[in-house]
Structures are given as C-alpha cells and as structure tokens.
Amino acid sequence: MNWSEYSTLKSGSKVSFAADKQTTKEAVEEVQDSDGKVIQKAEAKEEREFVVLAQKRWDGQTGEALSDSKREYSLSDLEREKSRFDSDIARLQAQSDGVKAAIVDFKKV
C-alpha cells in the first residue's frame, strides 16, 4: 500500500478498513453407533475475527470491477509501519543537516 495515497483513496471510496471473519474449524455433529455409543463428539464451529484493508480493483483492459484486494492488518502492524517511516525521516533529516553544514563550509572557500 502506498500510504501517501490513503486519504485520497479513502475519500474516493476506493479503500477502507473492515472487520472480517475466517472459519478455522467447521462444526462437527455428534455421531453415535447403533448402540447409542458416541463415536464422534459434537464440536462447535470456530472462527477468527480480524481487520482487513480492502481496496477496489479493476481489469486494466476492460475496466470491469474485480473482487477487492484484501490484506489483513493489526494495529501493531500499522504502528510498526509508521515507526519505520518515522525512522527513515529522522535518518534523512540527519543526512540533509549534514549536507547543509557542508554547503556552509563550501561557500567559505
């Protein structure tokens, strides 16, 4: 995801966060033999809930809408991504400050 485009895509209803579910285990009914002895216990369906970033997609040749692209995110994923960008900014600012000092020295020659 190009996060610099997020606000524009969101305002155009092309991207959004949404809750989603995934079945991790199907329900199983109890099974008994002819004597009434349980040979398979009943088990409940199990699901996990998560958040996805859904993004609209289209066929480049026909313009036909395709199914949305979905990627799972957690809050810690997004915070880690922001931290990485913030670190890049700090590193680049230090580089820029170094070049600025070099320019001052260069102009003295």
Backbone bond lengths (Angstrom), bond angles and torsions (degrees), N, CA, C in turn:
res aa  C-N    CA-C-N  psi(-1)  N-CA   C-N-CA  omega(-1)  CA-C   N-CA-C  phi
1 M - - - 1.456 - - 1.516 108.72 -
2 N 1.314 115.21 130.31 1.453 120.54 172.66 1.524 106.50 -86.83
3 W 1.338 115.52 98.30 1.465 120.84 -173.33 1.527 112.59 -64.34
4 S 1.308 118.58 -20.67 1.462 119.72 178.13 1.530 110.98 -67.53
5 E 1.314 117.97 -19.07 1.465 122.50 179.47 1.525 112.84 -97.91
6 Y 1.329 117.28 -2.63 1.474 121.04 -173.42 1.527 112.74 -55.58
7 S 1.336 118.35 -51.32 1.475 120.75 -176.55 1.519 111.96 -61.40
8 T 1.327 116.45 -41.54 1.467 120.53 178.88 1.521 110.87 -64.66
9 L 1.335 116.25 -45.60 1.463 120.16 179.28 1.529 111.13 -64.01
10 K 1.324 115.97 -40.15 1.465 119.96 179.67 1.525 110.74 -64.05
11 S 1.342 117.12 -44.86 1.467 119.61 -179.44 1.525 111.47 -65.44
12 G 1.327 117.31 -24.24 1.460 121.30 176.50 1.517 113.41 -92.67
13 S 1.316 116.66 11.69 1.479 123.14 -179.58 1.526 112.03 55.44
14 K 1.325 116.16 36.29 1.464 120.42 -179.96 1.525 112.17 -103.13
15 V 1.339 116.39 -11.24 1.454 121.00 -179.45 1.531 108.51 -148.73
16 S 1.321 115.99 143.80 1.466 119.57 177.53 1.522 109.82 -163.15
17 F 1.319 114.54 155.50 1.454 120.33 172.57 1.518 107.96 -90.18
18 A 1.323 116.39 142.90 1.460 120.85 -179.15 1.531 109.61 -149.39
19 A 1.315 115.00 150.19 1.460 120.51 174.66 1.523 108.15 -76.30
20 D 1.305 116.52 144.45 1.465 121.42 179.03 1.516 108.69 -140.16
21 K 1.300 116.70 162.30 1.465 122.86 178.27 1.509 109.69 -131.76
22 Q 1.317 114.86 150.80 1.453 120.62 176.08 1.526 107.36 -137.07
23 T 1.317 116.14 130.61 1.458 119.95 176.10 1.514 108.39 -75.89
24 T 1.329 115.57 123.17 1.463 120.00 179.61 1.521 111.28 -100.42
25 K 1.332 115.48 -18.53 1.465 119.65 178.46 1.520 108.43 -156.17
26 E 1.308 115.67 124.72 1.460 120.54 178.49 1.533 110.45 -73.73
27 A 1.308 115.71 152.11 1.462 120.69 176.84 1.531 109.54 -67.14
28 V 1.309 115.04 146.37 1.462 121.05 178.71 1.526 107.47 -125.26
29 E 1.317 115.87 129.83 1.463 119.78 178.49 1.524 110.34 -83.48
30 E 1.298 114.62 153.20 1.459 119.83 177.71 1.527 109.22 -67.20
31 V 1.320 115.19 139.40 1.463 120.84 178.58 1.532 107.59 -122.48
32 Q 1.337 115.05 130.71 1.465 120.77 178.54 1.521 109.45 -120.40
33 D 1.324 115.06 150.41 1.460 117.69 175.23 1.524 108.99 -83.95
34 S 1.294 117.47 -177.05 1.467 121.81 -175.70 1.532 112.81 -64.09
35 D 1.316 117.58 -20.70 1.467 121.41 177.83 1.531 112.01 -88.71
36 G 1.315 117.02 -0.81 1.460 120.67 -179.17 1.523 113.59 86.71
37 K 1.335 116.50 5.62 1.463 120.28 178.73 1.537 108.33 -77.92
38 V 1.326 115.09 133.28 1.460 120.51 -179.51 1.527 108.74 -74.63
39 I 1.331 115.53 120.69 1.465 119.28 177.46 1.537 111.10 -107.37
40 Q 1.317 116.21 -13.50 1.472 121.07 175.07 1.519 107.70 -144.73
41 K 1.319 116.83 117.90 1.455 120.97 178.13 1.525 110.01 -72.72
42 A 1.328 114.70 149.53 1.462 119.84 174.72 1.529 108.49 -71.11
43 E 1.319 115.68 140.67 1.459 121.30 177.91 1.521 108.40 -132.61
44 A 1.317 115.55 138.20 1.461 121.12 -178.19 1.528 110.76 -77.14
45 K 1.313 113.85 153.49 1.461 120.64 174.32 1.534 107.94 -66.39
46 E 1.325 116.44 139.65 1.458 120.67 177.98 1.524 108.95 -119.06
47 E 1.331 114.81 135.74 1.457 121.31 179.06 1.519 109.11 -131.14
48 R 1.311 114.54 154.95 1.458 118.94 171.42 1.517 107.70 -120.24
49 E 1.314 115.81 142.61 1.455 121.51 179.31 1.520 108.69 -107.14
50 F 1.321 115.84 144.82 1.454 121.40 -179.11 1.521 108.87 -156.56
51 V 1.316 115.47 173.62 1.466 121.18 -179.07 1.523 108.55 -112.89
52 V 1.333 115.18 135.97 1.462 120.31 177.65 1.524 109.90 -120.82
53 L 1.310 114.47 152.28 1.457 121.30 168.46 1.525 104.87 -97.70
54 A 1.329 115.57 112.22 1.464 121.04 -179.51 1.518 108.74 -98.60
55 Q 1.335 115.60 130.08 1.462 120.74 -178.66 1.522 109.15 -127.39
56 K 1.337 114.99 131.09 1.471 120.64 179.28 1.525 109.96 -64.02
57 R 1.349 114.89 145.52 1.468 120.69 177.10 1.527 109.13 -134.97
58 W 1.330 115.21 152.27 1.458 121.68 178.02 1.513 109.37 -136.91
59 D 1.324 115.49 153.72 1.457 121.30 173.42 1.527 107.26 -74.09
60 G 1.327 116.54 124.21 1.460 121.52 -176.61 1.516 114.15 -63.00
61 Q 1.326 117.48 -27.54 1.467 119.93 -177.38 1.518 112.74 -90.51
62 T 1.338 116.44 -39.33 1.461 119.14 -175.32 1.524 113.36 -101.40
63 G 1.335 116.76 -18.30 1.461 119.86 -176.00 1.514 112.75 78.32
64 E 1.326 116.47 1.19 1.462 121.39 -178.78 1.529 110.16 -68.94
65 A 1.334 116.22 137.93 1.463 121.04 178.69 1.529 109.64 -67.85
66 L 1.323 115.27 135.47 1.463 121.69 175.42 1.523 108.27 -106.65
67 S 1.311 116.76 172.25 1.458 118.75 176.99 1.531 108.73 -64.80
68 D 1.320 115.29 148.73 1.462 120.29 -178.19 1.517 111.26 -62.06
69 S 1.304 115.19 145.03 1.460 121.85 170.80 1.521 106.10 -79.82
70 K 1.325 117.54 130.82 1.459 120.77 -179.38 1.516 109.56 -126.95
71 R 1.337 114.17 132.88 1.448 119.73 176.54 1.523 108.32 -131.89
72 E 1.314 115.52 131.11 1.459 120.80 -179.75 1.528 110.22 -74.93
73 Y 1.338 115.53 136.87 1.466 122.34 175.80 1.517 109.13 -133.90
74 S 1.318 114.83 150.42 1.456 121.55 168.50 1.516 107.02 -117.44
75 L 1.315 116.26 164.31 1.457 119.66 177.66 1.525 109.90 -59.98
76 S 1.322 117.47 -39.72 1.474 119.84 179.61 1.531 111.14 -65.43
77 D 1.340 117.92 -33.00 1.477 120.43 175.30 1.528 110.27 -60.71
78 L 1.326 116.19 -47.43 1.458 120.49 -178.16 1.527 111.49 -67.47
79 E 1.330 116.42 -40.17 1.468 119.60 178.31 1.530 111.16 -64.85
80 R 1.326 117.03 -38.65 1.469 121.81 177.46 1.537 110.37 -64.72
81 E 1.324 116.10 -41.25 1.468 121.17 178.39 1.529 110.43 -62.50
82 K 1.335 116.96 -45.10 1.464 120.67 178.71 1.522 110.52 -63.71
83 S 1.313 117.37 -42.22 1.463 121.39 179.03 1.520 111.08 -60.20
84 R 1.330 116.57 -39.86 1.463 121.09 178.29 1.532 110.75 -62.99
85 F 1.340 116.44 -44.75 1.464 119.56 177.92 1.529 111.00 -64.96
86 D 1.336 117.20 -40.72 1.463 120.46 178.59 1.530 110.63 -62.37
87 S 1.322 117.53 -38.46 1.468 121.19 176.84 1.520 110.97 -65.12
88 D 1.331 115.92 -41.10 1.473 120.17 177.03 1.529 110.57 -61.46
89 I 1.328 116.62 -41.54 1.470 120.67 179.18 1.523 110.01 -61.98
90 A 1.335 117.18 -46.02 1.465 120.97 -179.61 1.532 110.84 -62.06
91 R 1.330 116.57 -42.53 1.463 120.90 178.83 1.521 110.67 -63.43
92 L 1.324 117.08 -44.99 1.465 121.03 179.12 1.529 111.85 -66.92
93 Q 1.337 116.63 -35.80 1.470 119.35 177.34 1.518 110.32 -63.94
94 A 1.328 117.28 -40.36 1.469 121.10 177.35 1.527 110.52 -62.80
95 Q 1.328 117.09 -40.93 1.471 120.92 176.81 1.525 110.43 -62.28
96 S 1.328 115.68 -45.62 1.461 120.75 -179.98 1.525 110.92 -62.05
97 D 1.334 116.93 -42.79 1.465 120.51 178.51 1.530 111.14 -62.31
98 G 1.333 116.55 -37.73 1.463 120.60 177.01 1.513 112.33 -64.13
99 V 1.321 116.52 -43.33 1.467 120.84 178.19 1.525 110.04 -65.62
100 K 1.326 116.96 -38.81 1.468 120.95 178.01 1.526 110.59 -58.95
101 A 1.341 117.02 -44.27 1.467 121.27 178.01 1.527 110.56 -64.65
102 A 1.333 116.89 -38.48 1.467 120.94 178.63 1.527 110.63 -64.87
103 I 1.320 117.61 -37.72 1.466 121.54 178.72 1.534 109.90 -64.01
104 V 1.314 116.35 -42.69 1.473 119.99 178.18 1.524 109.50 -58.82
105 D 1.339 116.66 -47.70 1.472 120.65 178.93 1.522 111.42 -64.07
106 F 1.312 117.60 -40.32 1.460 121.92 179.88 1.524 110.51 -60.11
107 K 1.341 116.20 -43.05 1.466 120.46 -178.03 1.528 112.51 -66.60
108 K 1.315 118.05 -18.18 1.463 121.66 179.07 1.531 112.07 -78.74
109 V 1.319 116.58 -15.74 1.480 120.83 -177.88 1.501 110.49 -78.65
